[in-house]
Amino acid sequence: MQPAGTGTAVEAEIRKFGALAGRWWDPSGPMKPLHRMNPLRTGWIARRIARAHGRVGTDLSGLTLLDVGCGAGLASEAFARMGAQVTGLDAAGDALEAARAHAGAGGLDIAYREGAPEALAAEGATFDAVVALEVIEHVADRAAFLDALRRLAKPGGQVFLSTLNRTARSFLMAKVGAEYVLRMLPVGTHDWRMFVTPGELGAGLRQAGLRVTDLAGMSMDPLTGQWRESKDLGVNYLVMAER
C-alpha cells in the first residue's frame, strides 16, 4: 500500500522515532515508560469505546480503530487483542517494519500504513474510533492534525488523545527528570515548548468540530513505576472527544 504522505509530521521527529525502531519492543529499553503506561491508557480508552457501542468491559470485537502515530505497535496490538480491527498509521517506515514483524510473530492481523492522517482522511477512510497517543506534542500544525482526526472518525465516533501538559512540573518530571536524571527516555525525546495544556487541546478539539466528553490524568508511582488514573492533569493526561 502506498504511503499516505507525511502531512503535519515533523521530519526530524520521524527520524528520531524511526531510529528507535529496533528497541521499541524492549520493555527495559528507551520505550520503557510507554510499556508501563500502555495498560492504563489502552484500558481507559477501550472501556469508553465499548460503552459507547453498548459493549461490556473492553470488548471491541468488530469495531474499526485507527492508531495514529502507532510507532512499532504497542497500543495497536493491545487494541487488536481486545478484538478491534486495527489500522496503525505512522510516518516512520522503520518503526512500521518493526510493528509488522512483531504483530506477525504474535499472530495478529493489523493493517499498518505509512503516512499521515491528513492524507488518509482525504481518501475518505473512516473508523469507529481514532486514537493518537503521545503524538500531538510532536506535530507541526495542531489544528490541521485535529481536523484530520475528526474527519477520520465516523459520525458519532470517538477520538482519543494522550499527551503532556505544559507546566513547570512536566518540565521537571517529563523533560529534565525522565531524560537527563533518570535516563528513562533518550535525551531529546521531548520539546517542552510543544507540550499542550488541557485548555489548548480542548479548544482545538472544539474548533475541529469535536465535543470533549471525558478527561483524566495519568500518574506514575515513582517507587514502582506503575501508572494509575487520577484527577491530576499536571503532567500526563487523556482526552476523549466525540464527533
N, C-alpha and C positions, 0 to 999 in steps of 0.2 A: 504494500500500500504506500502511496506517495506521501512524503512529508507534508504537513499542513501549514508550513510557514512558521517563522519564529514570532511574528506579531509583537506583542508588548514585552516579550522576554528580552533581558539584557544579555548580550553576547558574553560578557565577562562572567556573568552568573552561570550561564550554560556551561562554559568551560570549567568553571570551578567545581560544579557538582558532577559534571561528567567525569572529571579526574578522580572522583571518589568511588566510581562505579565498582571497582574491584573489591572494595571493602564494605560495600553498602550493607551486606547481609551478615557481617561480623558483629555479633551483639556486644563485643568488647571494643569494637573499632570506633572510627570517627562518627558513626551514626548511633552510638550507644544511647544518647538521650532520646532519639526518636524510637528506638526499640522499646525503651521503658515507657514512653509516653503513649505508644500506639494502642494498647488495650483500652486506655481511658478514652482517647479521642474517637476511635472507631466504634467502641461500645456506645458512647454518648450519642453519636450520630445515628448508628443503626437502630437504636431504640426509638428515636424520633421519626425516622423514615418508616419503620414498621408500624408505629402508632398511626401515622398519617394515612397509611394504607390498610388500616383495620387488622393489622397483624399483632401477634403476641411476642414479647421479648425482642430478639434481634433477628427474627425471621424475615429475610429479604428475598426469599425464593421467587424467581421470575421477574423481579424488578430490575430495571436497567439503571446502571450507575456509572457516571464518568468521574474518574480520579484525575484532576488537572494538576500537573506538576508531580506526577506519580513517582519520579525517580526510579529506583530499582524495584518498586512494587510492595513496600511494606504494608501500606494501607490497602492497596488493590487486592493483595492476597487475603487479608483479613476479611474484606467485604465479600470476596468470592467464596470463602469458606462459610459465610453466612447465607449463601445461596444466590447472591446477586449476579446478574450478567454484567461483568465489569469491563469497561474500556479504560485503559490507562493512557494518558496523554502527557508527553514531556518533550522538551526541545533538545534534551541531551541524549544523543544517539547511543553513547557508551553506556549510560545508565539503563536505557531500554534493553540493550543486549543482555545486560545482567538480569534484568527483570524477566525477560523471555526465558532465559536459561533456568532461573530459579523456579518459575512457575511450571515449566515443563518437567523439571525434576520432581516437583510435588504433585504432578498430575492435575494441575489447574488450567482451565481453559479461560485465559484472559486475553482480550484483544489489545495489544499495545500499539500505539501510534506515535510517530514523531511529528511534532509541530506545536502550534499554538491554538488556544481556544477560539480566537477570532476567526481563524481560517476554517476550523471545524464548524463553527456556528454558521459561517457563510455557505456551507454545504447543506444546511438545513437539518443537521443532526439534532435530535432532542433526547432527553433522558428523564427518567422518573426522579432522579436525584443527581446533583452535581456537587462534588467536594473539591476544595482547594486548600490543602493543609500545609501551613508554613510556606506559602507561596507568595502572597500579595506583598510581603515586605521585600520581595526581590524583583518586582515588575517595574517597567518604566512608566506606564500610563495606567494608573489605578482605575480611572473612570472607564476607559476602553475595556480593561480587563473585566470589571464587574458587569458591564453591559453584555459582554460575551457570555459570562456565566448565566446571566438572566435569559439570554436567547437560547442557550443550550438546555435549559430546564423546560420541561413540558408545562403547559398551563396547569396551575395547581401544584407543580412540583416544588421540591425543596433544594435550597442552595446552602451549603455549609462551608465555613472558613474557620481555620485556626491560625493565630498569628501572635505577635508580640506587641505589647503596649509600649508606647514611647514615654517612659517615666525614668526618673533618676534611679529607681530601684532596678528597673530592667537593664539599665546601662551597667550597673554594678554587678548584677547577677548573671544576665544572659550574655553580656559582652565581655566585661573585664573578668568576672569570676569564671564563666564557662570556658572562655577561650585562652585567657592568659594565666589564671591562677590554678584552676583545677584541671585544665587541659582536657575538658570534656568534649570540646569541639575544636576543629582546626582553626588557627588564627586567621581571621579574615572571613569567617563564615557569615557574619552579620555586619551590616552597617546600621548602627543605632538610629541614624537620621532617617532611615527608611521604615522604621517601626511605625505602626499605625494605632492611634488611640481608638477606643470603642466608639467615641463620638464621631470621629472622622470616618470610620468604617460604616457606622450606621447611616450617616448622611450620604455616603457614596452608594450604599445599597438602595436607599430610598430614591436617590437620583436616577439609579439604573432601572427603577420600576419594581423593586422588591420590597417586601414587608418583613421587617425584623420581628421574629416571633419567640426567640429564646436566646439566652446569653449565659455563659458560665465561665468561671475562672478555672485554671488548671494549676495546681500547686504541687511542688515536689518536696518530699520529706528529705532533708539533707543527710539524715543518718542512714536511711535505707535506699534512697534513690527512687522510691516508688512515687507514682503520681496519683492524685485524687482530685475529684471535682470539688470546687469551692466557690465562695462568693467573692474571692479576691481576684480582681481583674488587673492587678498592678503589674503583672509580668506576662504570663501566657493566658490566652482566653479563646473560647469557642463561640461562634455565632451561627444561629440558624435563621434563614430567611425563606420566604415563600413567594412564588410568582403569582 
